[in-house]
Amino acid sequence: MVQTEFEFTLPKGYLDGDGNLHRKGVMRLATAMDEIVPLKDPRVKMNPAYATVIILARVITKLGAVDPIGPSIVERLFAKDLDYLQKFYREINELEEPLDEG
């Protein structure tokens, strides 16, 4: 059976409006639609780098007690966490070598 969901722990964590830190989450494998849908978004047309925010918002299925997870949550992640999630995305979708957890 193919594993489709992968747990992760953010290096810094998402700090919500109440001051709670959320570090543990789950990301699912991406589908073709996850990569196609952002291309139609006007924010991506203005700034192609924004596609990453939309894709991550689509594939992160859990982040601590945060619900729902959308682009506005991903936008507020620390830069180190965004970089981590981009690498994790590429790793689980077999687009690059595995992350060194050390």
Secondary structure, DSSP 8 states (H G I E B T S, - for coil): ----EEEEEEEEEEE-TTS-EEEEEEEE---HHHHHGGGG-HHHHH-TTHHHHHHHHHHEEEETTB-S--HHHHHTS-HHHHHHHHHHHHHHTTSS------
